[in-house]
Amino acid sequence: MSEPPLLSMVERYPNPTALARRVRDGSLFVGLHRLEARGFLTRRRGLYRLTRRGRDELALRHALARLVT
């Protein structure tokens, strides 16, 4: 799964179980770990949260999508 949709999903559903219900393929946790390694996410008390860098990246992706459409 690509990064922008996964960041959006983490923003809406911080619980890993809720995320797993939304994504059918096995790439969810690989993507979450990749985003965590890049500094876009943190995991505290079993919940994923966007860092400031993650929120900025998501806002940038949304702005670019609005410009393209």
C-alpha positions in Angstrom: 0.0 0.0 0.0 1.4 3.4 -0.9 2.2 6.1 1.7 -0.5 8.8 1.3 -3.5 6.5 1.7 -1.9 4.7 4.6 -1.1 8.0 6.4 -4.8 9.0 5.9 -6.0 5.7 7.3 -3.7 6.0 10.3 -5.1 9.5 11.0 -8.6 8.1 11.0 -8.0 4.7 12.6 -5.0 4.7 14.9 -5.7 1.2 16.3 -3.8 -1.6 14.4 -6.8 -3.9 14.5 -9.1 -1.3 12.9 -6.5 -0.7 10.3 -6.2 -4.4 9.5 -9.9 -4.6 9.0 -9.7 -1.9 6.3 -6.8 -3.3 4.4 -7.2 -6.8 2.8 -3.6 -7.6 1.7 -0.7 -8.3 3.9 1.2 -5.1 3.2 -0.3 -3.1 6.0 2.3 -3.8 8.8 5.2 -3.6 6.3 4.0 -0.2 5.3 3.4 0.9 8.9 7.0 -0.1 9.9 8.4 1.7 6.8 6.5 4.9 7.7 7.7 4.6 11.3 11.3 4.2 10.2 11.0 7.3 8.0 9.6 9.3 11.0 6.0 9.8 9.8 4.5 7.7 12.6 5.1 6.8 16.2 3.5 3.9 18.1 2.5 4.6 21.7 0.4 2.3 23.9 -0.4 0.2 20.9 -1.8 3.1 18.8 -0.2 4.6 15.8 0.0 8.4 15.7 1.2 10.8 13.0 4.2 12.9 13.9 4.5 16.5 12.9 6.5 15.4 9.9 3.7 12.9 9.0 1.0 15.5 9.3 3.0 17.9 7.1 3.6 15.2 4.5 -0.1 14.3 4.4 -1.1 18.0 4.1 1.4 18.3 1.2 0.0 15.3 -0.6 -3.6 16.6 -0.2 -2.5 20.0 -1.6 -0.8 18.4 -4.5 -3.9 16.3 -5.3 -6.0 19.4 -5.3 -3.7 21.1 -7.7 -3.7 18.2 -10.1 -7.5 17.9 -10.2 
